[in-house]
Amino acid sequence: MKYLIALLVFFSLPGWAAPREIDDHHWEGVERIVAIGDIHGDYEHYMATLKAAGLIDERGKWAAGDTHLVQNGDIPDRGPDTSRIIEQLQKLTREASKKGGRVHSLIGNHEAMNVYGDLRYVSPGEYQAFVNKNSAALRDRYYSALMQDLQKRDPAAFAALPENSRETWDKDHPLGWLEHRQAWDPAWNPKAEFGLWVMSHKVAIQVNENLFVHGGISGKYCQNSLKSMTDKVVGGLKAFDPGNSGILEDEYGPLWYRGLSGEAPEAPAESVQAVLDFHKAARIVVGHTPTSGIIWPRYDGRVIQIDTGISTAYGGHVAYLEITKEGLYAGYPGGKVKLPTDSSGLLPYLEQVVALDPENTHLRDLQKTLSAPSEAASAAETDADVDHGAMAMDPAAVAEENKQSAAYTLPICGISE
């Protein structure tokens, strides 16, 4: 009886609130949140990040109780371990749920690209992971069927094929390519395991007062509900139209937008606040734009970049964001650092991160920039003026992805129909 009374007293204490799912996109009362950015096919650094955050034990099993893990999208491409990561994440999701925790896997632009067939960034190792003893025969049968169809439809084109056409085709369709499409694209296979897994996820969620989205929420989508953005993306994936891809390839859409991370056209502070006000949130946590090794707050902490470049393809910078009732912390292999709440705290914060990772030349260069005794580079102005968004991006790639920027004027806060 005394034990029962003690439990009743504990659960009636002020400030205690059990985690509660309000709807598919909203949670409240979560005591601890860990968010990690883009993984891009690097299993080793993905697992190192989970371990650094105390989410898994030495056997790789969930060890974080009722913690909520948010993975902000972009698991595939650029590295060889995508299949392995997804399978481990699926297992971790089941384990966390049994312990009262949750794993939220968001849809990033690279998940979407793999579903609808933009395979520019798929690494050879990702195809190799699907190879089995029947792969060569399967590819031969598929090529034969293609040639028979071409010969029937367009005899002239078939007759004009060069002698090395099969060799060229094989280079574009390595062993495992067909199995990859069958796993990712429901148009190839209605039971496509990875494609259906992606489409079961959300584009954006809110946990407590924190919004999580892969790219960002622009003024164009400011008044869209989280559900509407998910519905648009999932609907587009289920019936992909390459001539009208809509939100899936919209540079101002939640999968691709970089304006919260310093890329042109950079989001005005008024738009950031309008998004937060609409969703009754305190901050937006974004991935997508690499920072070369640092969890980076912008707009006086109202936006937090968490794509530190975990994958070896981007430097292998293990880091995570931790949110608890004690505050917001950036976690690194060498320890945790409390995030600043305004621009004046950026330089002291950066100095602590550099001390944890003194070999990171980019961070040391950034430290020199912020320390420069000039008005243009003062810490108070840095949060708005320094282009942290392109820290690890190839300039040509950034230019290509933002080539339409001048053609559209973003509203401060609107809705995309």
C-alpha angles and dihedrals in degrees: 000000000000089000091051092049091050091053092049091050092049094051092049095053113122115258095027112123128166116229108266132193106221093183138325092294104033135066130174137185094038110155098200131022126184119190126190129187137222115337102183101194100311109130096174095056092039090058091043089055093050090050094047089054092048092242097128137032128230091280092054094251125138109274103165104089112209095355116134115226117201117194105194097212138262100099094150137064136039093049134060102236105072096119092047093049094049092049092050091046091051090053092046090051091057093046094048092050091055090054096048094260130113138218115209114194111191126205113252129187091262093054088052093046092054091051097050095038109258096141101167093121101039107123122225089246091060091058091043090058089067097049117117137163091279097049098096093049091046092052091048091053092048093050091048091052091050092051093048090051093048092049090052097045101037115013092176093055090047092051091049095057111123120243092252095050093114092050091050092047092051091055090055092043108041122184107287094032093106093046089048091056091047090053096045110029121064088196087067096037125011088209095051100158100205095038093052090045091055093047091052089064135081132251093215136004137183121222112185104318095335125103116205123196134151104235106005145266113269129197087263091065097030095119098037114113118237088247093053092054091050092047091051094050097043091044090051092050093050092052104022115189111191089198093054109024094160116179092004093074101018107130087211093048125102094260097054110019115123099172093104089055099054102271121132125297085039115203114255116235089245091063092048091052092044091055091048092047092049092052095036089236135141100214147002120230114205139180128181099086113076120229098191096243113333138095098231128200119206135181091033091307096311089115124039123191114210104171095107094163100263092173121084085236087070100035103285095260107173112206142132141190119241122195121189136148087269091062143267121314136183111222122209133170088262097049146290128298125195113241118240118244097213140026094264089067096053098090096048089047092049091049090057092050092048089053088057093047108025093162092064100104093188092059091047090051090049089050090054090050093051091044094053109120094230129113092234092057099039116136091242091062099034096084091064102029110041115082100233091154095077096044094127102011124115106244093226091052092049091049091050094049092048100039092115094052096106093049096068131047112213119225117232088239126354142134130255111221 
